[in-house]
Amino acid sequence: MQVVAVVIALAVSVVGVALFARAAASIVGVVRLGRPAPGRSDRPADRWKHLLAETIGHTRMLQWNAVGAAHWFVFVAFGALFLTLITAYGQLFDPAFALPVIGHWVVYEWAAELIAWLGLASILFLMVLRLRQRGRGRSSRFLGSTQWQAVYVELTILGIVLCVLALRAMEYQLLGSATSRWHFPFTNFLLPQGISIASLQTGIVLVAALKIVISMAWFVVLGLHTTMGVAWHRFTVWPNIWFKREASGRPALGALPPILVEGKPLDFEQLEDLDLEATPLGVGKVEDFSWKGLLDFTSCTECGRCQSQCPAWNTEKPLSPKLLITSLRDHAYAKAPWLQAAEEARAGLPDEVRREAERPLVGATAGGYGAGPAALLDTRAPSPAEVAHAGPIAVTDGAVGVIDPDVLWSCTSCGACVQQCPVDIEHVDHIMELRRHQVLLAEEFPKELTGLFKGLESKGNPWNMSPRKRMDWAKGLPFDVPVVGEDVEDLTGVDYLFWVGCAGAFEDRAVKVTQAVAELLHTAGVTYAVLGNGETCTGDPARRAGNEFVFQQLAMENAATLTEARATKIVTSCAHCLNSLRNEYPQLGVTVEVVHHTQLLNRLVREGRLTPVAPPEGSVAGRTITYHDPCYLGRHNEVYDPPRDLLGALPGSTVTELPRNRQRSFCCGAGGARMWMEENLGTRINLNRTDEALETLRPAGDGPAAIATGCPFCRVMLSDGVTARQADGGAPASVEVLDVSQLLLESVRRGSTPTA
């Protein structure tokens, strides 16, 4: 029996190692099919530092404390217990075998046993956690994950740590030394005394063989399933983190990368010289992704953290970032043999490979709903509106697409998926590359975007308003607003260029914010000027909608204007303008200091140049306020504290936090150009967030209350949400949605005679 066990263990080892090596080479071959990804190896010292922090330190995993801690112990056990596997091979031939030098070193023995017990407790915790998610439908982050693979990995780890503990317990009995108890601190009590030496030797050989078979069977399974991300990420996560987009360690948020042609940013001044039919703009086929994109897909663990945070998924939309990535992964690996085979050899490939190669990347999926397997996940019947909306937008020869258009266009680009991903997958970048192809080459996109593009191209703003009305917001103010080129020659002697933005100039509610900021700057003695009619849209809506041509047109125009005006410091009240000017305009050679109005106003309050004043005694009590983090101010630009500091400086007000805040803030639904698209699927994102805010403010009763924010898009969406809830009786009339600057101005005005 022992001989048979030894033979089986060694045979499985040979097969496991061979299959694993073949699969690893296959994965490398698939990843190499991608296009170049420049800029992924700069600042290597920083990259090593963040690689170690995210892997050894588990910094991203620990965003979920309990799960992160349990995973860390499993992670450590996986690596540290490798030495016990080597020991097991020796025990096949000598039950008393121990590693040279360290085998009987008490420090090693204590560490091995402690890690095994902690690994056991942690894997049991994670298994229970997964079981508790069963039957929860869309609320489960594991919905759509390949469950058998995750369960198999968990059982493998469980089996290994149990074998380690059993072997240690038998080794203690076999040695029989009175002092050996101290070498087996956590296993000496597991077995009863008096077991015969022969039985112990047989038991050690059999359990060692079992441990080897469990370990090597895991390699066999990996070798046969190259898309088993829940297991392969243990190896691919290292390069995936090292080659992340930002060497600084930040998630891939903020700026979108430019369109690349042959590994270099597209020069739009030479666009006429390009053969657009032969030049991929964006991603139209899976091989158009960069090699880093294909590595991203390979590394997905299917943990579902991204899915749990996605505003689209949480409001019954078909988009799941996880399922988007796994659908692209499965398609890439299924199509790879076609791409790797020579033209004349393709005829001999299986039919399923040919069919996969011919599938359109974006096109109506089975039923027109969902990304790949997502069509099977929606447990409710789609409404008539959904059926009508889910008609094919991009279908090639009637073939079923890999990614449904509704999946692609449901994204708000909020970045919650990227922020939460423990292996640094760049979901938003990949979605925007798909959109670019659909807009620029396929010319297939939601019809509502036609008006957006028309307004941006012809009028320089997404509302299609006359650019001559950009300064109407300043009419009636009791102070002058200097305009560059009219009142001041340039910005040389001015503190800040006040970037008003399209919403701040044309949207009625945002106009009030613009006026509030202007008055506060005037009160504080900050010198500023605006571009007036010389300002045009930064291009954010166009870029997030996939229209890189329009973005470049607007951005280059603004770049020239800013250069001519000698701008060095900009303040803006729009989070989207902030993101474009701060993070994307440097791609065009324009680098200026850009601050959000809450950052500047907070500094002015701290310096005593603005003084908030409490409501007078006997008047209505101060407001109860809850703050909503705009995605493009928070996650994309990491500005969390200044708005909160400002609200905390308002005397007489009570500030409460929303349950989902800061890095986990829930989107208002307007980003990713969704502001200009109809929301026909599922429930409305802005209502989901509004309901959360109203519930947070409920203790205030009918007293004055406000939902504060720092972005005009958020203010529009949340205002519409409050209006809807007030209409159906779900919100008191006393609740308002206001910008932080409006609340500050209300308090500052109490200290002086109102000037406006």
Secondary structure, 3 states (H helix, E strand, C coil): CHHHHHHHHHHHHHHHHHHHHHHHHHHHHHHCCCECCCCCCCCHHHHHHHHHHHHCCCCCHHHCHHHHHHHHHHHHHHHHCHHHHHHHHHHCCCCCCCCCCCCCCHHHHHHHHHHHHHHHHHHHHHHHHHHHCCCCHHHCCCCCCCHHHHHHHHHHHHHHHHHHHHHHHHHHHHHCCHHHHHHCCCCCCCCCCCCCHHHHHHHHHHHHHHHHHHHHHHHHHHHHCCCCHHHHHHHHHHHHHHCCCCCCCCCCCCCCCCCEECCEECCHHHHHHCCCCCCCCCCCCHHHCEHHHHHHHHHCCCCCHHHHHCCCHHHCCCCCHHHHHHHHHHHHHHHHHHHHCCHHHHHHCCHHHHHHHHCCCECCCHHHCCEHHHHHCCCCCCCHHHHHHCCCCCCCCCCCCCECHHHHHCCCCCCHHHHHCCCCCCHHHHHHHHHHHHHHCCCCCCCHHHHHHHHHHHHCCCCCCCHHHCCHHHCCCCCCCCEECCCECCCCCCCEEEECHHHHHHCHHHHHHHHHHHHHHHHHCCCEEECHHHCCCCCHHHHHCCCHHHHHHHHHHHHHHHHHHCCCEEEECCHHHHHHHHHHHHHHCCCCEEEEHHHHHHHHHHCCCCCCCCCCCCCCCCCEEEECCCCCCCCCCCCCHHHHHHHHCCCCCEEEECCCCHHHCCCCCCCCCHHHCCCCCCCCHHHHHHHHHHHHHHHHCCCCEEEEECCHHHHHHHHHHHHHHHHCCCCCCCEEEEEHHHHHHHHHHCCCCCCC
